[in-house]
Amino acid sequence: FCVPDFMHICDLGILQYMAGNICWELFVHLKGTFARHVKAVGLILNMTKLAAKGLGVEQPFASLTLGMIRPNAKSKPKMKLKAAEGRRFVPVLRVMLLKFFPLDDPHAQLRLQCLEAMYNVYKEMDNWINGGVSAFRLGVFARKHLMLYHELSAQSTDERLWHMYPKHHVFVHVCEGCSVNPRIQWNYGGEHEIGEAACMARTANPCSIETALMRRYRATF
């Protein structure tokens, strides 16, 4: 049978669009420009590290460049992350918005609500109850994310920011029409574990990476 793959629709799709737009706005808030971007990008990376540390998790990515957020002024923001990195970035980005940036205007609040709806989508999949309760809740969170993203798109004066994509449409259909946890149907069933292992291996000594990774993996899981 053939079903839409959540990982490619969300992790490698609308999650990247959302994170790219948010990080681009944070970059601009930090006075970053294409001509002078090093300081602003460095600040975002440092905030990512601090937020991950506060959550007690590995940082989602080791390095960050402006091209990972938006290559040029004519392109649309899209955070270039692997699927596991993107999933790990969602709770970290949420903490960044809550702790490091002002929430005193309607746009910032709407942006946070949009991110939190996506955060709840992943939280529901991580704590799946059954095909009735969790499937219903997943559909609610997915539609809420779409409505909030659409509102951000409607309010934007730049057509390249908060752009709507076909994957947004498919995302809601997948979440509202599921009867089992989408995690067990996506391609590359071991992709999440591979991502976790890659994160742990990043700080291990190359000379003892096999044993160090096994110790960390067993301690974590």
C-alpha positions in Angstrom: 0.0 0.0 0.0 1.1 3.6 -0.4 0.8 6.3 2.2 2.3 9.8 2.4 5.6 9.8 4.4 5.4 12.1 7.5 9.2 12.4 7.7 9.5 13.8 4.2 6.4 16.0 4.5 7.2 17.5 7.8 10.8 16.8 9.0 12.2 17.5 5.6 9.4 19.9 4.5 7.2 22.2 6.5 9.3 22.0 9.6 12.3 23.3 7.6 10.1 26.2 6.2 8.9 27.2 9.7 12.3 27.0 11.3 13.9 28.9 8.4 11.4 31.7 8.7 11.7 32.0 12.4 15.5 31.9 12.3 15.5 34.5 9.5 13.4 36.9 11.6 15.7 36.3 14.6 18.7 37.0 12.4 17.1 40.3 11.3 16.2 41.2 14.9 19.9 40.7 15.8 20.8 43.3 13.1 22.1 40.7 10.7 22.4 41.4 6.9 23.8 39.4 4.0 26.8 41.7 4.0 27.3 41.6 7.7 26.0 38.2 9.0 28.8 36.6 11.1 27.9 38.1 14.4 24.1 37.5 14.2 24.6 33.9 13.0 27.1 33.3 15.8 24.6 34.7 18.4 21.9 32.3 17.1 24.2 29.3 17.3 25.2 30.3 20.9 21.6 30.6 21.9 20.9 27.2 20.4 23.7 25.7 22.5 22.4 27.4 25.7 18.8 26.4 25.1 19.9 22.8 24.4 22.0 22.8 27.6 19.0 24.1 29.6 16.8 21.3 28.3 19.5 18.7 29.1 19.8 17.5 25.5 22.5 17.4 22.8 22.6 20.5 20.6 20.7 19.8 17.3 23.5 20.9 15.1 27.2 21.7 15.6 27.6 24.6 13.1 25.4 27.2 11.5 25.8 29.4 8.5 23.5 32.0 6.9 23.2 29.7 3.9 21.5 27.1 6.1 18.8 29.7 6.9 18.5 31.6 3.6 21.1 31.5 0.8 20.2 34.9 -0.8 17.7 37.7 -0.8 15.7 36.1 -3.7 15.3 32.8 -2.0 12.7 31.7 0.5 13.9 30.8 4.1 14.3 27.1 4.6 16.4 25.6 7.4 18.8 23.1 5.9 18.8 20.4 8.5 18.6 16.6 8.4 15.4 15.0 9.6 16.7 14.1 13.1 18.3 17.6 13.5 15.1 19.3 12.6 13.1 17.3 15.2 15.6 18.0 17.9 15.6 21.7 17.0 11.9 22.2 17.6 12.0 22.2 21.5 15.3 24.1 21.4 13.9 26.8 19.2 10.9 27.1 21.4 13.1 27.8 24.5 15.1 30.3 22.4 11.9 32.3 21.6 10.7 32.1 25.2 14.0 33.1 26.9 16.0 35.3 24.5 13.6 37.3 22.4 10.7 39.7 23.3 7.1 38.5 23.1 5.6 42.0 23.4 4.0 42.3 20.0 1.3 40.2 18.2 3.6 38.9 15.5 6.1 37.4 18.0 3.2 35.8 20.0 1.7 34.4 16.8 5.1 33.0 15.7 5.5 31.3 19.1 2.0 29.8 18.9 2.7 28.4 15.5 5.9 26.8 16.7 4.2 25.4 19.8 1.6 23.8 17.7 4.3 21.9 15.8 6.0 21.2 19.2 2.8 19.5 20.3 2.6 17.5 17.1 5.9 15.9 17.9 5.1 15.6 21.6 1.9 13.7 20.8 3.9 11.2 18.6 6.5 10.8 21.3 3.7 10.0 23.9 1.3 8.1 21.7 -1.7 6.7 23.6 -3.8 4.9 21.0 -5.3 5.4 17.6 -8.3 7.2 19.0 -7.1 9.7 21.5 -3.7 10.6 20.1 -4.8 10.5 16.5 -7.5 13.0 17.2 -5.1 15.3 19.2 -2.5 15.0 16.4 -5.0 16.2 13.9 -6.0 19.2 16.1 -2.4 20.3 16.6 -1.6 19.9 12.9 -4.6 22.0 11.8 -3.7 24.6 14.5 -0.2 24.9 13.1 -1.5 25.3 9.6 -4.0 28.0 10.5 -1.3 29.9 12.5 1.3 29.6 9.7 -1.3 30.7 7.2 -2.1 33.8 9.3 1.7 34.6 9.4 1.7 34.2 5.6 -1.3 36.5 5.2 0.2 39.2 7.4 3.7 39.1 5.7 4.5 42.0 3.4 7.2 39.9 1.7 5.9 37.1 -0.4 9.0 35.2 0.1 8.5 34.9 3.9 6.0 32.5 5.4 5.3 31.1 2.0 2.7 28.3 1.8 3.6 25.0 0.1 1.7 22.0 -1.1 3.2 20.0 1.7 1.2 22.0 4.2 -2.0 20.6 2.6 -0.7 17.0 2.7 0.6 17.5 6.3 -3.0 18.1 7.6 -4.4 15.2 5.6 -1.7 12.8 7.1 -2.3 13.9 10.7 -6.1 14.1 10.5 -6.4 10.8 8.6 -4.0 8.7 10.6 -5.1 5.7 12.7 -1.6 4.8 13.9 1.4 6.8 15.0 2.9 8.3 11.8 6.3 7.4 13.1 5.9 3.7 12.4 4.9 4.3 8.8 7.6 6.6 7.6 10.6 5.5 5.4 13.9 4.8 7.1 12.4 3.3 10.3 15.8 3.5 12.0 16.5 7.2 10.9 15.6 8.6 14.3 18.1 6.2 16.1 20.8 7.0 13.5 20.3 10.7 14.1 20.6 10.2 17.9 23.8 8.2 17.4 25.3 10.8 15.1 24.6 13.5 17.7 26.3 11.5 20.4 29.3 10.6 18.2 29.9 14.2 17.3 31.7 14.9 20.6 33.4 11.5 21.0 37.1 10.9 20.5 37.6 9.4 17.0 40.1 6.9 18.4 37.5 5.3 20.7 34.3 6.3 19.0 32.8 2.8 18.9 33.1 2.1 22.7 32.2 5.7 23.6 29.1 5.7 21.5 27.9 2.4 22.9 28.4 3.6 26.5 26.5 6.9 25.8 23.8 5.1 23.9 23.1 2.6 26.7 23.1 5.3 29.3 20.6 7.3 27.3 18.2 4.6 26.2 
